[in-house]
Amino acid sequence: MIAVDNALLNKYNVPIPRYTSYPTVPYWDHEIDEDRWKAAFNMRFKECNDSQGISLYIHLPFCESMCTFCGCNKRITTNHKVEDEYIEVVLQEWELYRQQMGTTPLIREFHLGGGTPTFFSAENLRRLIQSILSYSRIADDHEFSFEGHPNNTTYTHLKTLFDLGFNRVSFGMQDSNPEVQQVINRIQPQKNVEQVVQWAREIGYESVNIDLVYGLPLQSIHRMEKTIQDAISLAPDRIAFYSYAHVPWTSRGQRLFDENDLPTAEEKLALYQLGRNMFLAEGYQDIGMDHFAMPDDLMYKIKEQGALHRNFMGYTVQQTGMVLGLGVSSISDVFYGFAQNRKTIHDYYEDIKQGNLAVFKGYFLTETDQAMRQYILDIACNGKTQFKVEDISLLETYSFPYLAELEADGLIEWDYQGLQLTNLGANFVRNVCKAFDLKLLSDEHATLKFSQAV
């Protein structure tokens, strides 16, 4: 990739979704018909279970302390007695979906997210996973992964999950500078990160990912450079380099920041450029939208084959037909529609214990939505897409004027058949995806809903 001019970065550093779904969550309906959701789930499960299998995501929301930069759904507590009840309710929810399936599910992809999955004891995680897998088939080429907090992930956690089939792990390093860690309330000695990575390697995990965040309070070029050097020294297979999303209107913990400590837009752009250049210099390949991988990592190989996929778990090498989300606030994607679970543990427990699915909002896609989603997926995963003749009239109205501007800035090459990202445009994947986000293009108030692109 070539160097990016700061003027161009500033121009395209605007509020844009990360496109883990289309339509994006702010445009979903605020209530969803459970019977219609069940019908969509049943239809999709029958279509894809035997051929592709399913992806399973479990949200484990508990954290012992609050990282103030975090925008995830979490529950802060030091009371580990909450583990047992939460697991029981998640298993009840799983049973409700199993009753809908009518046959044994084939699980190809499994991810534990949070919150802090390693808040739970290794034994409780074993009980949860074993209970689900005992009623399932596991694909030979499965991808099982989890998010581990370096401060509380133990060797036993790693070994237990590995023995259950987990082969990938992601550790949240975020930033290694003590002053930055202090202001985001995540005190995490670098030796803890080094230890868990070493354990994962010894046990035999196929891939280790490190999460870093740029744009945090008190970050500077010098500090960011040291953080990236610390991360690279661990030789992770993948690095996720996330832009800090400052959305204090939805994440109350971010209101604790002195906004004067946040990098300016220009400084944040410089942090991004620094990180990208350092990763590329070390041999990492830019996968797109914040992700880098080594050439021998499966994610890069799959991208080169044109088979990369993207869902609510981010980029994935698996092409499953649906994602089933379990747990509070989890999101499910059954191709024909999306549904999100209740966001509070109280409401989630109440629904499940009454024998109801905990879905409370969602969206059922029209044929136009499905078409636009495919264009966005093609661009996010493969850097190119082909237009369908039946969509041209709609694209002429909404997308083509925007594509013309992207072409003028050297980000794409396009005609009425399709488009291709340029080397320069590969730095602006989200901006190019926006050309097919008809909801956003027609919503003049959209700037209130999303974080900046960089």
Secondary structure, DSSP 8 states (H G I E B T S, - for coil): -----HHHHHHH-SB----SSSS-GGGSBS---HHHHHHHHHHHHHHHTTTT-EEEEEEE-EESS--TT--S--EE-S-TTHHHHHHHHHHHHHHHHHHHH-S--EEEEEEEEES-GGGS-HHHHHHHHHHHHTTSEEEEEEEEEEEE-TTT--HHHHHHHHHTT--EEEEEEE---HHHHHHTT----HHHHHHHHHHHHHHT-SEEEEEEEES-TT--HHHHHHHHHHHHTT--SEEEEEE----TTT-GGGGGS-GGGS--HHHHHHHHHHHHHHHHHTT-EEEETTEEE-TTSHHHHHHHTT--EEETTEEES---S-EEEESTT-EEE-SSEEEEE-SSHHHHHHHHHTT---EEEEEE--HHHHHHHHHHHHHHHHSEEE--GGGHHHHHHHTHHHHHHHHHTTSEEEETTEEEE-TTGGGGHHHHHGGG-HHHHT-TTGGGT--B--
